[in-house]
Amino acid sequence: MTVPPGAEGLASPVPPGEGWPGDLADRSTPVARSAGGVARQARSVRDLDDLGARVSVCSACPRLVRWREDVAREKRRAYAEEPYWGRPVPGWGAADPWLLVVGLAPAAHGANRTGRVFTGDRSGDWLFAAMHRAGLARTPTSVHAADGQELLGARMVAAVRCAPPDNKPTVEERDACAPWLHAELALVSPSVRVVVALGAYGWGGRCGPGRPRAAPSRARCHASGTGRTPS
């Protein structure tokens, strides 16, 4: 089992403020319930912790809310005895990164289970091992939210913060979630020098023609699996 210490016995999905390691939200955290609500809240965030708290309780996209919570309640057999995070997954890592990794969305039984981006599935295993070899992660594995892992000069975010059915968010869901990403980019822009975009959604979220004005202007983009030339 990969249950974080302190999370044993918690409900799935995990309610905010109930003791999940690293949970930045509590019952007083404002909840965005529409695309307009996301945009308004994203404009008013104070810092990365405030952003992460608000992201983690967002319920703007009904299809994604149903899916992430259904998966958390039904679970995969291998994780039947574990609590599932079952909420949107905030960005994670250094507060002043020089490297930013942008991916698509949490995996249903990966980050939707563990509450940490890119954690709990095979693609995340590969990514953390590679980052450890490059001196960007303290350990080669990331298994749960209290495992001692730490990113060194790097941060990870997803373009869409909820696990989508078939790993395919709709365009409307992507656009509704975009202000969260734009706010995070604005907060880390002073330090970021390199952006690694994983797939077409990661590319579009930070490096493509629709990239936000707040994106780090000095950062160089590197694409992975997009078939596009890095800028």
Stockholm file with secondary structure:
# STOCKHOLM 1.0

chainA/1-231         MTVPPGAEGLASPVPPGEGWPGDLADRSTPVARSAGGVARQARSVRDLDDLGARVSVCSACPRLVRWREDVAREKRRAYAEEPYWGRPVPGWGAADPWLLVVGLAPAAHGANRTGRVFTGDRSGDWLFAAMHRAGLARTPTSVHAADGQELLGARMVAAVRCAPPDNKPTVEERDACAPWLHAELALVSPSVRVVVALGAYGWGGRCGPGRPRAAPSRARCHASGTGRTPS
#=GR chainA/1-231 SS CCCCTTCTTCCSSCCTTSCCTTCCCCTTSCCCCSHHHHHHHHHTCCSHHHHHHHHTTCCCCHHHHHHHHHHHHHCCGGGTTSCCCCSCCCCEECSSCSEEEEESCCCTTTHHHHSSTTCSSHHHHHHHHHHHHTTSBSSSCCCSTTSCCCBSSEEEEESSCSCCGGGCCCHHHHHHHHHHHHHHHHHHTTTCCEEEEEHHHHIIIIISTTCCTTSCTTCEEEEESSCCCCC
#=GC SS_cons         CCCCTTCTTCCSSCCTTSCCTTCCCCTTSCCCCSHHHHHHHHHTCCSHHHHHHHHTTCCCCHHHHHHHHHHHHHCCGGGTTSCCCCSCCCCEECSSCSEEEEESCCCTTTHHHHSSTTCSSHHHHHHHHHHHHTTSBSSSCCCSTTSCCCBSSEEEEESSCSCCGGGCCCHHHHHHHHHHHHHHHHHHTTTCCEEEEEHHHHIIIIISTTCCTTSCTTCEEEEESSCCCCC
//
